Amino acid sequence: MSLTARALLLDMDGTLVNSDAVVERYWRIWAAEQGLDPEQVLTVVHGRQAHATMAVLLPDRPVERNLADNRWMLERETTDLDGVVPIPGAPAFMAALAALPHALVTSADEALARARMGAAGLPMPEVRVTAERVGASKPDPEGFLKGAAELGFAPADCVVFEDSEAGIAAGRAAGMRVVGIGPRAGAHAPDAHVRDLEQVRIEALPDGTMRLRFSD
């Protein structure tokens, strides 16, 4: 299977970087403090900003408390990089994209994105839409629409790479095609689905587009 695109919009956690160990560490702590089942909490945390996940889990909780806990979580995750590694194939994937239009669109803030991309040994894209730059978390499409606009391409010309339900929904809502990465993505019917980035090949075409090929 293959897709063509003029630009790629890339999620970070679960797509380029495997940070599950850190994410789960701090969500387990938070869940225990709230008297919630950690296993249940971990089924919904991926893809959103932390305060947005908290609002889903505890809809009557004051926004101010969610934002305070969001700051607490970001501070700890930014300095705890134990277990943060690249998704298989990510270094070669990013090298292939170096001269092609692409942007990072992540629910992490700038500091956390830099820390995790650095820990994984991956280059930070020049164009990036981090948590500080959006008014609404995924599954809202704002981040992907901003990324496309900054790159100068229409949503229909962009392909999103995502691992989570919230991220895939955001890409779809933005009017973009979505490549799902890893086991979480498979259940949400992305346009293409791969185990990891080792199954993706990028070919720059003479007309300025790129062809994405997916192997088994």
N, C-alpha and C positions, 0 to 999 in steps of 0.2 A: 504494500500500500504506500501511497505517497500523497503529499499535500504541497501546494505552492503558496508562497506568502511573500509579502514585501517587507515585513518586520515581525519580530518575535517579542512577546511579552512574557517574562519569566518570573514565576513565583520563586521564592528562595527555599524556605524550610520544607523538606520532603520532596523538593523538585531538583534543586541544585545541591543542597546541603542536608545531610542527615543529622538533625538535632534532636531526634526523638528522646534520647536519654535525658537531656537537660530539660526539655519541655515536660516530660512525664515526672521528673523529680519534683519540680516546683508546683505542678498542678496537683500532685498527690498531697503535698503539704497543705496547699490551699483547701483542697476538698476535705481533708481531715478536720481542719479548723472550722469548716462550715457544717460539719456533720453529714457530709455527702459521701456517697459510694464512689471511691476513686476510679474504679473501673468504668462506671457509668459516665463519670465526668470526662474521662479520656476519650470517649467515643465522640465527643462534640467539640473538643478544644482546637482541633487543627484548622488552620486557614483564617480564623478571625483574629482581630486584636483581642487581647485578654479581657478588657472591660466589656466588650460586646458578648463574649462567651459567658461572662458572669451574669450579664443581663438576661441571657437565655436561660441559664440554670436557676437563677434566683430573681424572677421578674419583679418582685416587690422590694428588692433591695435598693437603697438609695444610690443614685448615680455617683455621688461623691465618694461613697465607700468603694464602689467598683473602680473608679479612677485612681483612688489611693492604692488599692491592691494592684492595679495595673502598673503603677510606678514602682511598687515594691518588687513585682515580678521582673520587670525590665532591668532594674538595677542588678538583681542577682543573676539573671540569665546572661547579661552582658559580660560579667566577670567569670562566670562558670562555663568554661568551654570544654570541660571533660567529656569526651565522647562525641564531639562535633567533628564530622568527617565528610568528605565529598560523597555525593551519590555516585555509584559506579558509572563511569563514562563522562562525568561532569567536566574534568579538566580538558579532555579532548573536544568536548562539545563547545565549551567556552572559547577554546583556541580557534575552532572553526568559525565561530561567530565574530571574532575580533574586529573584522573590517566590515561587518554587515549590520544593518539596523536592528538594534535590540535594546530592551530596557528591563530593569528589575522592577517588579511591582510586588511589594511585600507588606505584610501586616506588622513586620518589625519596624522599630524606629531606626534612624540613621546609625546611631551608635551600635545597636545590636546587629544590624545588617553588616556593618564594617567588621565587627568582631567575628561574626560567624563566617563570613566569606573569607576573611583572613585566616581563621583557624583551619578552614578547609583548603587553603591554598588556591583560592579562585580569584580571578580579577574582578574588581568592582566595576560594573557597567557605568559608563559616563552618564547615561540617562537612568534615573531611578525615581520611583514614587514610593516613598516610605510612609509610615504611619502619620508623621507630622504634616504630611501634604494632602491628606484627605479629610473630609468631614464625616465620612461614613465608612465603616469597615466592610470588607467582603462579608456577605455575598452581594453587597451593593457594587455596581460596575464602575463607580467613580475612578478608582485607581487605574483600571485598565484603559478607560477612556482618556484619562490624563496622559498616560504613557503613550498611547497612540498619537494624541495631539502633539506631544513634545517631539516625537519622531517625525511628525508630518505626514502620517498615513491615515486613511479612512479605516474604521473598525473592521470592515469586511476584508481588508488587505492584511490583517494581522492574525497571527496564530498565537494562542496562549498555551503555556506549559504549566500545568497545575497538578497537585496531588490530592487536594481535599474537596469535599462536597461543596463547602462555601466558595472556594476558589473557582471550581468548575461552573457553579451557578453564576458567579460574577462575570466570568468570561462569556458565558452564553447571553447574559443580560446586556452585555456590551455589544452584542452582535458579532462576536468573533468565534472562530473555530477553536476547539480545545483539544490539546494532546494531554491525555492523562498519564501520569507517571506513578508507578508503584501500585501496591495492593489496595490502598484506600480509594484510588481513582476508579478502579474497574467497575465498581457498583453504580457509578453515576453516568454511564453511557457517554463518555467523551467521543469526539469524532475519530480519534485514534487512541490506542492504549498500548503502552509498553511497560515492561518490567522496570527498566531504568534507562539511563541515557546511552548506555552501550548499544542499545537497539535503534539509535537514531543517527542518521547520516545527513549532513547538510551539503548541498551543492549550489554554488552561486551560478546563476544563469546569465547569459549575455544581455538580456533585457532588464537586468537589475533586480529580478525576483530571485527567490531561492526555492529550491526543491528540497522537501524533507522526505526522506525514505525511512521506512520502519521495517526492521527485520524481526523474525521470530526468535 
